[in-house]
Amino acid sequence: MYPTSPRAPVVATAANVLLADASSHHAALLLPEPDDPHASPLSVSELYRHFKSLIKSLRVGLDATTAAAYPSVAAAAEEALGRATKAYEALTAPAPGTFWTACDFGFNSGNC
């Protein structure tokens, strides 16, 4: 291993994302779980900043030349980017509407 390599942080960050529990969006974003008693809740803007920082750390040092020379590093970083993006989208997506919020007519009106 070459710990001073510019790719080392990318590999470490990608490995942490890829090894995180796939069922937990917080874990994929390298955040504490919301039920952790030591964790403080993040605002939407803090979550966005954390996500952008994570994405930036996965892209550092992966220009086209480096990606071509180290395809396994590039593939791991791309997979980690995809998982982080899906986790962020899941955490920031609006809650799905229910029948009662989607239907603005009375129950007996026959319009729903």
C-alpha atoms as one frame of an Amber mdcrd trajectory, in Angstrom:
protein
   0.000   0.000   0.000   1.035   3.531  -0.681  -0.663   5.624   2.041   0.492
   8.965   0.643  -1.029   8.193  -2.756  -3.611  10.778  -3.841  -5.969   7.845
  -4.447  -5.752   6.521  -0.863  -8.468   8.830   0.547 -10.755   7.987  -2.382
 -10.277   4.263  -1.785 -10.868   4.649   1.964 -14.018   6.740   1.524 -15.408
   4.458  -1.185 -14.727   1.396   0.974 -16.541   2.957   3.929 -19.592   3.741
   1.786 -19.590   0.330   0.115 -19.195  -1.531   3.417 -22.016   0.407   5.092
 -25.310  -1.321   5.782 -27.146  -1.166   2.463 -30.516  -0.900   4.215 -29.516
   2.286   6.030 -29.410   5.555   4.118 -27.654   7.207   7.060 -24.915   4.574
   7.012 -24.412   4.955   3.248 -23.895   8.693   3.781 -21.489   7.962   6.652
 -23.834   9.635   9.151 -24.812   8.436  12.625 -28.133   6.638  12.769 -31.004
   8.864  13.916 -31.723   6.594  16.896 -28.126   6.967  18.149 -28.397   8.765
  21.512 -25.169  10.678  20.808 -26.268  11.903  17.374 -27.818  15.290  16.854
 -30.375  15.674  14.070 -29.159  17.310  10.887 -30.999  20.114   9.177 -31.665
  19.782   5.457 -28.877  22.261   4.703 -26.405  20.350   6.926 -27.373  17.091
   5.234 -26.829  18.717   1.829 -23.393  20.051   2.843 -22.385  16.627   4.184
 -23.565  14.953   0.975 -21.666  17.433  -1.220 -18.533  16.941   0.879 -18.824
  13.162   0.547 -19.299  13.402  -3.227 -16.313  15.736  -3.523 -14.126  13.351
  -1.508 -15.078  10.498  -3.840 -14.105  12.520  -6.916 -10.788  13.956  -5.721
  -7.888  12.609  -7.724 -10.037  10.673 -10.181  -9.443  12.526 -13.414  -9.746
  10.632 -16.705  -6.076   9.626 -16.747  -6.154   8.264 -13.195  -9.460   6.482
 -13.807  -7.996   4.800 -16.896  -4.863   3.775 -15.007  -6.766   2.490 -11.952
 -10.112   1.160 -13.191 -10.898  -0.701  -9.957 -10.528   2.515  -7.928 -12.713
   4.383 -10.413 -15.347   1.620 -10.353 -15.437   1.576  -6.537 -15.743   5.362
  -6.416 -18.561   5.335  -9.002 -20.453   2.641  -7.095 -20.020   4.587  -3.856
 -21.204   7.785  -5.601 -24.314   5.968  -6.767 -25.102   4.609  -3.316 -24.523
   7.975  -1.661 -26.738   9.712  -4.219 -29.561   7.186  -3.727 -29.295   7.551
   0.045 -29.403  11.348  -0.157 -32.403  11.252  -2.482 -34.216   8.838  -0.149
 -33.567  11.026   2.892 -34.670  14.229   1.182 -37.641  12.911  -0.790 -41.012
  14.219   0.335 -43.171  11.732   2.171 -45.578   9.969  -0.180 -49.145  11.199
  -0.016 -51.837   9.013   1.419 -55.335   8.561   0.075 -56.611  11.211   2.453
 -54.049  13.827   1.441 -54.425  13.044  -2.269 -58.210  13.239  -2.296 -59.529
  16.733  -1.690 -63.169  15.749  -2.199 -65.531  14.388   0.409 -65.569  10.642
   0.954 -69.188  10.298  -0.127 -68.856  12.528  -3.194 -67.803   9.652  -5.411
 -64.898  11.662  -6.854 -62.109   9.610  -5.231
